[in-house]
Amino acid sequence: MILTGCKQSAIKQSFSSADSLVIHFKNEQAGIITKTVQTAESKAINRMIEFIDAKETEQFKCGYDGKMFFYDKGQKIQEVDFKMKNDSCNHFSFLLNGKMISTKMNNEAVDFLDALEKGLPTYY
């Protein structure tokens, strides 16, 4: 087999077949889901994958503001926890090939998720 072009990262390979995305935002203190957003727009899904495919960071122990589920034809292929409301701790956390990975969430990703949580119509 011959690969052409740039080699995809392990993260992008793991997420690349996703055709839908469900994001649950939660109130950590109350332990309840406050909003659920779902999309099958490939542009939005790919944008989120770009955000997740970031520099690895430490395994933070500061809780989570939500969870994402990536699906391919109705089958869950990837689950990602995220923290977006604490500048010193914003990150994505997920299992990749049996290993727990955390990647840094940048300000653009925080703004993107914040817009989704607030129900804003344009988020990319």
Secondary structure per residue as TSV (DSSP state, phi and psi in degrees):
chain	resnum	aa	ss	phi	psi
A	1	M	-	360.0	137.1
A	2	I	-	-114.2	127.5
A	3	L	-	-97.4	135.0
A	4	T	-	-115.9	157.1
A	5	G	S	75.8	-160.8
A	6	C	S	-79.7	141.6
A	7	K	-	-76.0	133.0
A	8	Q	-	-73.0	147.8
A	9	S	-	-68.2	161.4
A	10	A	H	-60.2	-35.3
A	11	I	H	-65.7	-50.0
A	12	K	H	-62.1	-38.3
A	13	Q	H	-61.8	-42.4
A	14	S	H	-65.8	-33.2
A	15	F	H	-98.4	-13.8
A	16	S	T	-60.6	-26.8
A	17	S	T	-85.3	0.7
A	18	A	-	-60.8	131.7
A	19	D	-	-117.9	-2.9
A	20	S	E	-155.3	158.6
A	21	L	E	-141.0	133.4
A	22	V	E	-121.6	129.4
A	23	I	E	-119.8	125.8
A	24	H	E	-105.6	121.9
A	25	F	E	-95.7	140.0
A	26	K	E	-133.2	157.6
A	27	N	E	-94.2	108.3
A	28	E	T	-63.3	-40.0
A	29	Q	T	-62.8	-45.9
A	30	A	T	-82.3	-17.8
A	31	G	T	68.8	29.7
A	32	I	E	-123.0	152.6
A	33	I	E	-79.7	125.0
A	34	T	E	-97.9	-22.8
A	35	K	E	-160.4	144.3
A	36	T	E	-125.3	131.6
A	37	V	E	-123.2	135.4
A	38	Q	E	-133.4	148.3
A	39	T	E	-149.7	151.5
A	40	A	-	-119.0	11.7
A	41	E	-	-74.9	117.9
A	42	S	H	-61.7	-33.6
A	43	K	H	-62.1	-43.9
A	44	A	H	-68.4	-42.0
A	45	I	H	-63.2	-46.5
A	46	N	H	-64.2	-35.8
A	47	R	H	-62.5	-44.3
A	48	M	H	-64.3	-40.2
A	49	I	H	-61.6	-40.5
A	50	E	H	-59.1	-42.2
A	51	F	H	-64.5	-42.2
A	52	I	H	-69.0	-34.4
A	53	D	S	-79.4	68.1
A	54	A	S	-121.4	-176.1
A	55	K	-	-62.8	134.2
A	56	E	B	-65.3	148.3
A	57	T	-	-134.9	178.0
A	58	E	-	-65.9	163.7
A	59	Q	-	-83.0	95.3
A	60	F	-	-68.5	152.3
A	61	K	-	-123.4	57.3
A	62	C	S	-124.0	18.4
A	63	G	-	81.8	-177.0
A	64	Y	-	-137.6	148.7
A	65	D	S	-101.0	-2.6
A	66	G	E	173.7	-178.9
A	67	K	E	-144.0	141.3
A	68	M	E	-116.1	145.7
A	69	F	E	-126.7	123.2
A	70	F	E	-100.6	132.8
A	71	Y	E	-122.2	150.7
A	72	D	E	-128.7	112.3
A	73	K	T	51.9	43.3
A	74	G	T	84.7	-7.0
A	75	Q	E	-99.3	129.0
A	76	K	E	-68.1	125.9
A	77	I	E	-110.3	-22.2
A	78	Q	E	-157.0	143.3
A	79	E	E	-126.7	134.5
A	80	V	E	-134.3	125.1
A	81	D	E	-88.7	151.9
A	82	F	E	-145.9	151.3
A	83	K	E	-121.5	126.7
A	84	M	-	-133.5	1.8
A	85	K	S	-118.6	28.2
A	86	N	-	-149.7	99.1
A	87	D	T	-47.5	-37.5
A	88	S	T	-83.0	-2.0
A	89	C	T	-135.7	6.6
A	90	N	-	-66.3	126.4
A	91	H	E	-165.5	169.9
A	92	F	E	-111.5	145.9
A	93	S	E	-138.0	131.4
A	94	F	E	-160.2	163.3
A	95	L	E	-93.4	129.1
A	96	L	E	-134.5	117.1
A	97	N	T	52.1	42.0
A	98	G	T	80.4	3.9
A	99	K	E	-119.2	134.9
A	100	M	E	-75.4	125.9
A	101	I	E	-120.2	138.9
A	102	S	E	-122.9	134.0
A	103	T	E	-125.3	151.5
A	104	K	E	-71.8	132.5
A	105	M	-	-92.9	121.2
A	106	N	-	-83.9	172.4
A	107	N	H	-63.0	-33.2
A	108	E	H	-65.1	-39.4
A	109	A	H	-66.2	-39.5
A	110	V	H	-60.7	-46.5
A	111	D	H	-62.0	-41.0
A	112	F	H	-61.4	-49.9
A	113	L	H	-66.4	-38.4
A	114	D	H	-61.8	-42.3
A	115	A	H	-62.6	-41.9
A	116	L	H	-62.9	-44.2
A	117	E	H	-62.9	-35.7
A	118	K	H	-82.8	-4.3
A	119	G	T	77.3	22.7
A	120	L	-	-69.7	140.0
A	121	P	S	-71.3	-30.9
A	122	T	-	-110.6	120.6
A	123	Y	-	-132.1	16.2
A	124	Y	-	-151.6	360.0
